[in-house]
Amino acid sequence: MALRLTYLVVSNLLSWMVLLTRPGAAKDVEILVLRQQLAVLHRNGPRPQLS
């Protein structure tokens, strides 16, 4: 479990470092893509009702 936690922490730190070194245009494109993905997920239909 400690190995998994260490892996998650290191991978998150590396992804943040990559994000900080990106130019502004790349960040803007990524934000647009993520917004489009959210829009598609919201269009798929209503959530099933719990019973």
PDB file of N, CA, C, O and CB in Angstrom:
ATOM      1  N   MET A   1       0.821  -1.184   0.000  1.00  0.00           N
ATOM      2  CA  MET A   1       0.000   0.000   0.000  1.00  0.00           C
ATOM      3  C   MET A   1       0.872   1.256   0.000  1.00  0.00           C
ATOM      4  O   MET A   1       0.534   2.239  -0.661  1.00  0.00           O
ATOM      5  CB  MET A   1      -0.938  -0.007   1.203  1.00  0.00           C
ATOM      6  N   ALA A   2       1.976   1.238   0.724  1.00  0.00           N
ATOM      7  CA  ALA A   2       2.869   2.397   0.759  1.00  0.00           C
ATOM      8  C   ALA A   2       3.489   2.628  -0.610  1.00  0.00           C
ATOM      9  O   ALA A   2       3.715   3.770  -1.010  1.00  0.00           O
ATOM     10  CB  ALA A   2       3.970   2.204   1.817  1.00  0.00           C
ATOM     11  N   LEU A   3       3.765   1.543  -1.329  1.00  0.00           N
ATOM     12  CA  LEU A   3       4.332   1.672  -2.669  1.00  0.00           C
ATOM     13  C   LEU A   3       3.330   2.324  -3.613  1.00  0.00           C
ATOM     14  O   LEU A   3       3.700   3.172  -4.424  1.00  0.00           O
ATOM     15  CB  LEU A   3       4.758   0.298  -3.211  1.00  0.00           C
ATOM     16  N   ARG A   4       2.087   1.940  -3.512  1.00  0.00           N
ATOM     17  CA  ARG A   4       1.046   2.534  -4.358  1.00  0.00           C
ATOM     18  C   ARG A   4       0.874   4.019  -4.049  1.00  0.00           C
ATOM     19  O   ARG A   4       0.752   4.833  -4.964  1.00  0.00           O
ATOM     20  CB  ARG A   4      -0.292   1.796  -4.165  1.00  0.00           C
ATOM     21  N   LEU A   5       0.865   4.371  -2.783  1.00  0.00           N
ATOM     22  CA  LEU A   5       0.736   5.762  -2.387  1.00  0.00           C
ATOM     23  C   LEU A   5       1.920   6.589  -2.886  1.00  0.00           C
ATOM     24  O   LEU A   5       1.744   7.709  -3.367  1.00  0.00           O
ATOM     25  CB  LEU A   5       0.617   5.870  -0.869  1.00  0.00           C
ATOM     26  N   THR A   6       3.107   6.041  -2.770  1.00  0.00           N
ATOM     27  CA  THR A   6       4.302   6.718  -3.269  1.00  0.00           C
ATOM     28  C   THR A   6       4.212   6.923  -4.767  1.00  0.00           C
ATOM     29  O   THR A   6       4.544   7.996  -5.271  1.00  0.00           O
ATOM     30  CB  THR A   6       5.561   5.922  -2.920  1.00  0.00           C
ATOM     31  N   TYR A   7       3.767   5.904  -5.482  1.00  0.00           N
ATOM     32  CA  TYR A   7       3.611   6.007  -6.930  1.00  0.00           C
ATOM     33  C   TYR A   7       2.623   7.108  -7.296  1.00  0.00           C
ATOM     34  O   TYR A   7       2.893   7.902  -8.198  1.00  0.00           O
ATOM     35  CB  TYR A   7       3.151   4.671  -7.513  1.00  0.00           C
ATOM     36  N   LEU A   8       1.495   7.166  -6.619  1.00  0.00           N
ATOM     37  CA  LEU A   8       0.486   8.183  -6.910  1.00  0.00           C
ATOM     38  C   LEU A   8       1.007   9.591  -6.638  1.00  0.00           C
ATOM     39  O   LEU A   8       0.761  10.508  -7.421  1.00  0.00           O
ATOM     40  CB  LEU A   8      -0.769   7.927  -6.085  1.00  0.00           C
ATOM     41  N   VAL A   9       1.716   9.758  -5.547  1.00  0.00           N
ATOM     42  CA  VAL A   9       2.258  11.075  -5.205  1.00  0.00           C
ATOM     43  C   VAL A   9       3.280  11.511  -6.248  1.00  0.00           C
ATOM     44  O   VAL A   9       3.246  12.651  -6.712  1.00  0.00           O
ATOM     45  CB  VAL A   9       2.900  11.053  -3.801  1.00  0.00           C
ATOM     46  N   VAL A  10       4.184  10.616  -6.617  1.00  0.00           N
ATOM     47  CA  VAL A  10       5.220  10.953  -7.592  1.00  0.00           C
ATOM     48  C   VAL A  10       4.607  11.235  -8.957  1.00  0.00           C
ATOM     49  O   VAL A  10       5.017  12.180  -9.631  1.00  0.00           O
ATOM     50  CB  VAL A  10       6.249   9.819  -7.698  1.00  0.00           C
ATOM     51  N   SER A  11       3.638  10.438  -9.375  1.00  0.00           N
ATOM     52  CA  SER A  11       3.033  10.660 -10.686  1.00  0.00           C
ATOM     53  C   SER A  11       2.263  11.978 -10.721  1.00  0.00           C
ATOM     54  O   SER A  11       2.282  12.672 -11.737  1.00  0.00           O
ATOM     55  CB  SER A  11       2.102   9.498 -11.046  1.00  0.00           C
ATOM     56  N   ASN A  12       1.588  12.334  -9.629  1.00  0.00           N
ATOM     57  CA  ASN A  12       0.892  13.623  -9.581  1.00  0.00           C
ATOM     58  C   ASN A  12       1.875  14.792  -9.600  1.00  0.00           C
ATOM     59  O   ASN A  12       1.629  15.798 -10.266  1.00  0.00           O
ATOM     60  CB  ASN A  12       0.012  13.703  -8.331  1.00  0.00           C
ATOM     61  N   LEU A  13       2.973  14.666  -8.881  1.00  0.00           N
ATOM     62  CA  LEU A  13       3.973  15.730  -8.897  1.00  0.00           C
ATOM     63  C   LEU A  13       4.566  15.913 -10.287  1.00  0.00           C
ATOM     64  O   LEU A  13       4.761  17.041 -10.739  1.00  0.00           O
ATOM     65  CB  LEU A  13       5.081  15.432  -7.892  1.00  0.00           C
ATOM     66  N   LEU A  14       4.851  14.816 -10.959  1.00  0.00           N
ATOM     67  CA  LEU A  14       5.394  14.914 -12.313  1.00  0.00           C
ATOM     68  C   LEU A  14       4.393  15.531 -13.282  1.00  0.00           C
ATOM     69  O   LEU A  14       4.772  16.332 -14.137  1.00  0.00           O
ATOM     70  CB  LEU A  14       5.812  13.539 -12.810  1.00  0.00           C
ATOM     71  N   SER A  15       3.133  15.171 -13.159  1.00  0.00           N
ATOM     72  CA  SER A  15       2.134  15.747 -14.056  1.00  0.00           C
ATOM     73  C   SER A  15       1.974  17.244 -13.800  1.00  0.00           C
ATOM     74  O   SER A  15       1.762  18.006 -14.744  1.00  0.00           O
ATOM     75  CB  SER A  15       0.783  15.032 -13.887  1.00  0.00           C
ATOM     76  N   TRP A  16       2.072  17.682 -12.544  1.00  0.00           N
ATOM     77  CA  TRP A  16       2.010  19.115 -12.245  1.00  0.00           C
ATOM     78  C   TRP A  16       3.212  19.848 -12.813  1.00  0.00           C
ATOM     79  O   TRP A  16       3.078  20.965 -13.314  1.00  0.00           O
ATOM     80  CB  TRP A  16       1.927  19.343 -10.737  1.00  0.00           C
ATOM     81  N   MET A  17       4.388  19.230 -12.741  1.00  0.00           N
ATOM     82  CA  MET A  17       5.584  19.856 -13.285  1.00  0.00           C
ATOM     83  C   MET A  17       5.474  19.998 -14.801  1.00  0.00           C
ATOM     84  O   MET A  17       5.882  21.016 -15.361  1.00  0.00           O
ATOM     85  CB  MET A  17       6.831  19.043 -12.913  1.00  0.00           C
ATOM     86  N   VAL A  18       4.930  18.995 -15.459  1.00  0.00           N
ATOM     87  CA  VAL A  18       4.740  19.065 -16.903  1.00  0.00           C
ATOM     88  C   VAL A  18       3.755  20.169 -17.241  1.00  0.00           C
ATOM     89  O   VAL A  18       3.957  20.918 -18.197  1.00  0.00           O
ATOM     90  CB  VAL A  18       4.250  17.715 -17.460  1.00  0.00           C
ATOM     91  N   LEU A  19       2.698  20.271 -16.465  1.00  0.00           N
ATOM     92  CA  LEU A  19       1.688  21.291 -16.716  1.00  0.00           C
ATOM     93  C   LEU A  19       2.266  22.696 -16.551  1.00  0.00           C
ATOM     94  O   LEU A  19       1.917  23.603 -17.306  1.00  0.00           O
ATOM     95  CB  LEU A  19       0.498  21.098 -15.778  1.00  0.00           C
ATOM     96  N   LEU A  20       3.137  22.876 -15.577  1.00  0.00           N
ATOM     97  CA  LEU A  20       3.728  24.193 -15.349  1.00  0.00           C
ATOM     98  C   LEU A  20       4.677  24.606 -16.463  1.00  0.00           C
ATOM     99  O   LEU A  20       4.855  25.800 -16.702  1.00  0.00           O
ATOM    100  CB  LEU A  20       4.460  24.209 -14.031  1.00  0.00           C
ATOM    101  N   THR A  21       5.289  23.653 -17.146  1.00  0.00           N
ATOM    102  CA  THR A  21       6.240  23.981 -18.205  1.00  0.00           C
ATOM    103  C   THR A  21       5.572  24.147 -19.563  1.00  0.00           C
ATOM    104  O   THR A  21       6.233  24.548 -20.520  1.00  0.00           O
ATOM    105  CB  THR A  21       7.298  22.912 -18.293  1.00  0.00           C
ATOM    106  N   ARG A  22       4.297  23.855 -19.671  1.00  0.00           N
ATOM    107  CA  ARG A  22       3.593  23.984 -20.949  1.00  0.00           C
ATOM    108  C   ARG A  22       3.353  25.449 -21.285  1.00  0.00           C
ATOM    109  O   ARG A  22       3.169  26.282 -20.397  1.00  0.00           O
ATOM    110  CB  ARG A  22       2.257  23.224 -20.912  1.00  0.00           C
ATOM    111  N   PRO A  23       3.358  25.752 -22.578  1.00  0.00           N
ATOM    112  CA  PRO A  23       2.977  27.116 -22.963  1.00  0.00           C
ATOM    113  C   PRO A  23       1.478  27.331 -22.764  1.00  0.00           C
ATOM    114  O   PRO A  23       0.719  26.372 -22.627  1.00  0.00           O
ATOM    115  CB  PRO A  23       3.363  27.394 -24.434  1.00  0.00           C
ATOM    116  N   GLY A  24       1.066  28.579 -22.748  1.00  0.00           N
ATOM    117  CA  GLY A  24      -0.331  28.918 -22.489  1.00  0.00           C
ATOM    118  C   GLY A  24      -1.285  28.349 -23.507  1.00  0.00           C
ATOM    119  O   GLY A  24      -2.398  27.961 -23.154  1.00  0.00           O
ATOM    120  N   ALA A  25      -0.875  28.286 -24.785  1.00  0.00           N
ATOM    121  CA  ALA A  25      -1.771  27.786 -25.833  1.00  0.00           C
ATOM    122  C   ALA A  25      -2.102  26.313 -25.611  1.00  0.00           C
ATOM    123  O   ALA A  25      -3.243  25.899 -25.821  1.00  0.00           O
ATOM    124  CB  ALA A  25      -1.137  27.980 -27.220  1.00  0.00           C
ATOM    125  N   ALA A  26      -1.133  25.528 -25.194  1.00  0.00           N
ATOM    126  CA  ALA A  26      -1.377  24.103 -24.959  1.00  0.00           C
ATOM    127  C   ALA A  26      -2.354  23.912 -23.801  1.00  0.00           C
ATOM    128  O   ALA A  26      -3.203  23.022 -23.840  1.00  0.00           O
ATOM    129  CB  ALA A  26      -0.052  23.366 -24.668  1.00  0.00           C
ATOM    130  N   LYS A  27      -2.232  24.740 -22.782  1.00  0.00           N
ATOM    131  CA  LYS A  27      -3.162  24.657 -21.655  1.00  0.00           C
ATOM    132  C   LYS A  27      -4.579  25.022 -22.093  1.00  0.00           C
ATOM    133  O   LYS A  27      -5.551  24.390 -21.679  1.00  0.00           O
ATOM    134  CB  LYS A  27      -2.705  25.580 -20.511  1.00  0.00           C
ATOM    135  N   ASP A  28      -4.684  26.054 -22.938  1.00  0.00           N
ATOM    136  CA  ASP A  28      -6.000  26.464 -23.419  1.00  0.00           C
ATOM    137  C   ASP A  28      -6.660  25.363 -24.242  1.00  0.00           C
ATOM    138  O   ASP A  28      -7.862  25.127 -24.118  1.00  0.00           O
ATOM    139  CB  ASP A  28      -5.885  27.738 -24.249  1.00  0.00           C
ATOM    140  N   VAL A  29      -5.881  24.695 -25.075  1.00  0.00           N
ATOM    141  CA  VAL A  29      -6.422  23.603 -25.888  1.00  0.00           C
ATOM    142  C   VAL A  29      -6.879  22.463 -24.998  1.00  0.00           C
ATOM    143  O   VAL A  29      -7.936  21.879 -25.236  1.00  0.00           O
ATOM    144  CB  VAL A  29      -5.376  23.102 -26.901  1.00  0.00           C
ATOM    145  N   GLU A  30      -6.101  22.138 -23.980  1.00  0.00           N
ATOM    146  CA  GLU A  30      -6.478  21.058 -23.072  1.00  0.00           C
ATOM    147  C   GLU A  30      -7.767  21.390 -22.334  1.00  0.00           C
ATOM    148  O   GLU A  30      -8.617  20.519 -22.148  1.00  0.00           O
ATOM    149  CB  GLU A  30      -5.355  20.785 -22.072  1.00  0.00           C
ATOM    150  N   ILE A  31      -7.919  22.635 -21.913  1.00  0.00           N
ATOM    151  CA  ILE A  31      -9.144  23.049 -21.227  1.00  0.00           C
ATOM    152  C   ILE A  31     -10.348  22.913 -22.150  1.00  0.00           C
ATOM    153  O   ILE A  31     -11.409  22.446 -21.735  1.00  0.00           O
ATOM    154  CB  ILE A  31      -9.020  24.498 -20.726  1.00  0.00           C
ATOM    155  N   LEU A  32     -10.177  23.326 -23.412  1.00  0.00           N
ATOM    156  CA  LEU A  32     -11.276  23.203 -24.369  1.00  0.00           C
ATOM    157  C   LEU A  32     -11.667  21.749 -24.596  1.00  0.00           C
ATOM    158  O   LEU A  32     -12.852  21.427 -24.678  1.00  0.00           O
ATOM    159  CB  LEU A  32     -10.894  23.848 -25.694  1.00  0.00           C
ATOM    160  N   VAL A  33     -10.673  20.872 -24.698  1.00  0.00           N
ATOM    161  CA  VAL A  33     -10.955  19.449 -24.904  1.00  0.00           C
ATOM    162  C   VAL A  33     -11.684  18.876 -23.696  1.00  0.00           C
ATOM    163  O   VAL A  33     -12.640  18.117 -23.858  1.00  0.00           O
ATOM    164  CB  VAL A  33      -9.651  18.665 -25.163  1.00  0.00           C
ATOM    165  N   LEU A  34     -11.253  19.222 -22.501  1.00  0.00           N
ATOM    166  CA  LEU A  34     -11.909  18.716 -21.296  1.00  0.00           C
ATOM    167  C   LEU A  34     -13.342  19.232 -21.169  1.00  0.00           C
ATOM    168  O   LEU A  34     -14.229  18.505 -20.724  1.00  0.00           O
ATOM    169  CB  LEU A  34     -11.107  19.107 -20.060  1.00  0.00           C
ATOM    170  N   ARG A  35     -13.564  20.480 -21.559  1.00  0.00           N
ATOM    171  CA  ARG A  35     -14.929  21.009 -21.533  1.00  0.00           C
ATOM    172  C   ARG A  35     -15.818  20.274 -22.525  1.00  0.00           C
ATOM    173  O   ARG A  35     -16.985  20.005 -22.240  1.00  0.00           O
ATOM    174  CB  ARG A  35     -14.930  22.509 -21.840  1.00  0.00           C
ATOM    175  N   GLN A  36     -15.262  19.948 -23.696  1.00  0.00           N
ATOM    176  CA  GLN A  36     -16.029  19.201 -24.691  1.00  0.00           C
ATOM    177  C   GLN A  36     -16.378  17.811 -24.165  1.00  0.00           C
ATOM    178  O   GLN A  36     -17.493  17.332 -24.368  1.00  0.00           O
ATOM    179  CB  GLN A  36     -15.241  19.091 -26.011  1.00  0.00           C
ATOM    180  N   GLN A  37     -15.435  17.167 -23.494  1.00  0.00           N
ATOM    181  CA  GLN A  37     -15.701  15.849 -22.923  1.00  0.00           C
ATOM    182  C   GLN A  37     -16.816  15.930 -21.885  1.00  0.00           C
ATOM    183  O   GLN A  37     -17.686  15.060 -21.838  1.00  0.00           O
ATOM    184  CB  GLN A  37     -14.425  15.268 -22.292  1.00  0.00           C
ATOM    185  N   LEU A  38     -16.793  16.968 -21.056  1.00  0.00           N
ATOM    186  CA  LEU A  38     -17.863  17.136 -20.069  1.00  0.00           C
ATOM    187  C   LEU A  38     -19.207  17.347 -20.742  1.00  0.00           C
ATOM    188  O   LEU A  38     -20.215  16.796 -20.301  1.00  0.00           O
ATOM    189  CB  LEU A  38     -17.556  18.309 -19.145  1.00  0.00           C
ATOM    190  N   ALA A  39     -19.232  18.133 -21.797  1.00  0.00           N
ATOM    191  CA  ALA A  39     -20.484  18.383 -22.510  1.00  0.00           C
ATOM    192  C   ALA A  39     -21.040  17.091 -23.089  1.00  0.00           C
ATOM    193  O   ALA A  39     -22.248  16.860 -23.045  1.00  0.00           O
ATOM    194  CB  ALA A  39     -20.274  19.416 -23.627  1.00  0.00           C
ATOM    195  N   VAL A  40     -20.169  16.247 -23.630  1.00  0.00           N
ATOM    196  CA  VAL A  40     -20.618  14.974 -24.190  1.00  0.00           C
ATOM    197  C   VAL A  40     -21.153  14.076 -23.089  1.00  0.00           C
ATOM    198  O   VAL A  40     -22.171  13.411 -23.280  1.00  0.00           O
ATOM    199  CB  VAL A  40     -19.475  14.273 -24.941  1.00  0.00           C
ATOM    200  N   LEU A  41     -20.501  14.043 -21.960  1.00  0.00           N
ATOM    201  CA  LEU A  41     -20.969  13.207 -20.850  1.00  0.00           C
ATOM    202  C   LEU A  41     -22.321  13.679 -20.328  1.00  0.00           C
ATOM    203  O   LEU A  41     -23.156  12.857 -19.953  1.00  0.00           O
ATOM    204  CB  LEU A  41     -19.945  13.210 -19.715  1.00  0.00           C
ATOM    205  N   HIS A  42     -22.547  14.981 -20.299  1.00  0.00           N
ATOM    206  CA  HIS A  42     -23.830  15.501 -19.818  1.00  0.00           C
ATOM    207  C   HIS A  42     -24.947  15.239 -20.816  1.00  0.00           C
ATOM    208  O   HIS A  42     -26.110  15.149 -20.423  1.00  0.00           O
ATOM    209  CB  HIS A  42     -23.726  16.996 -19.540  1.00  0.00           C
ATOM    210  N   ARG A  43     -24.621  15.115 -22.098  1.00  0.00           N
ATOM    211  CA  ARG A  43     -25.633  14.878 -23.123  1.00  0.00           C
ATOM    212  C   ARG A  43     -26.087  13.434 -23.197  1.00  0.00           C
ATOM    213  O   ARG A  43     -27.126  13.153 -23.795  1.00  0.00           O
ATOM    214  CB  ARG A  43     -25.110  15.297 -24.452  1.00  0.00           C
ATOM    215  N   ASN A  44     -25.347  12.516 -22.613  1.00  0.00           N
ATOM    216  CA  ASN A  44     -25.640  11.092 -22.762  1.00  0.00           C
ATOM    217  C   ASN A  44     -26.986  10.690 -22.191  1.00  0.00           C
ATOM    218  O   ASN A  44     -27.503   9.634 -22.554  1.00  0.00           O
ATOM    219  CB  ASN A  44     -24.570  10.285 -22.107  1.00  0.00           C
ATOM    220  N   GLY A  45     -27.557  11.465 -21.337  1.00  0.00           N
ATOM    221  CA  GLY A  45     -28.867  11.132 -20.807  1.00  0.00           C
ATOM    222  C   GLY A  45     -28.892  11.238 -19.299  1.00  0.00           C
ATOM    223  O   GLY A  45     -27.866  11.453 -18.655  1.00  0.00           O
ATOM    224  N   PRO A  46     -30.080  11.083 -18.750  1.00  0.00           N
ATOM    225  CA  PRO A  46     -30.213  11.211 -17.289  1.00  0.00           C
ATOM    226  C   PRO A  46     -29.580  10.016 -16.570  1.00  0.00           C
ATOM    227  O   PRO A  46     -29.434   8.931 -17.131  1.00  0.00           O
ATOM    228  CB  PRO A  46     -31.702  11.336 -16.894  1.00  0.00           C
ATOM    229  N   ARG A  47     -29.221  10.250 -15.344  1.00  0.00           N
ATOM    230  CA  ARG A  47     -28.661   9.183 -14.524  1.00  0.00           C
ATOM    231  C   ARG A  47     -29.774   8.205 -14.145  1.00  0.00           C
ATOM    232  O   ARG A  47     -30.926   8.613 -14.000  1.00  0.00           O
ATOM    233  CB  ARG A  47     -27.973   9.760 -13.253  1.00  0.00           C
ATOM    234  N   PRO A  48     -29.453   6.946 -13.985  1.00  0.00           N
ATOM    235  CA  PRO A  48     -30.466   5.993 -13.534  1.00  0.00           C
ATOM    236  C   PRO A  48     -30.877   6.283 -12.081  1.00  0.00           C
ATOM    237  O   PRO A  48     -30.056   6.694 -11.261  1.00  0.00           O
ATOM    238  CB  PRO A  48     -29.936   4.543 -13.664  1.00  0.00           C
ATOM    239  N   GLN A  49     -32.138   6.063 -11.789  1.00  0.00           N
ATOM    240  CA  GLN A  49     -32.659   6.305 -10.450  1.00  0.00           C
ATOM    241  C   GLN A  49     -32.313   5.131  -9.540  1.00  0.00           C
ATOM    242  O   GLN A  49     -32.434   3.970  -9.931  1.00  0.00           O
ATOM    243  CB  GLN A  49     -34.187   6.531 -10.490  1.00  0.00           C
ATOM    244  N   LEU A  50     -31.889   5.442  -8.346  1.00  0.00           N
ATOM    245  CA  LEU A  50     -31.610   4.412  -7.350  1.00  0.00           C
ATOM    246  C   LEU A  50     -32.922   3.951  -6.730  1.00  0.00           C
ATOM    247  O   LEU A  50     -33.818   4.752  -6.464  1.00  0.00           O
ATOM    248  CB  LEU A  50     -30.638   4.940  -6.258  1.00  0.00           C
ATOM    249  N   SER A  51     -33.015   2.662  -6.507  1.00  0.00           N
ATOM    250  CA  SER A  51     -34.240   2.155  -5.889  1.00  0.00           C
ATOM    251  C   SER A  51     -33.917   1.335  -4.661  1.00  0.00           C
ATOM    252  O   SER A  51     -34.824   0.823  -4.005  1.00  0.00           O
ATOM    253  CB  SER A  51     -35.044   1.318  -6.882  1.00  0.00           C
TER     254      SER A  51
END
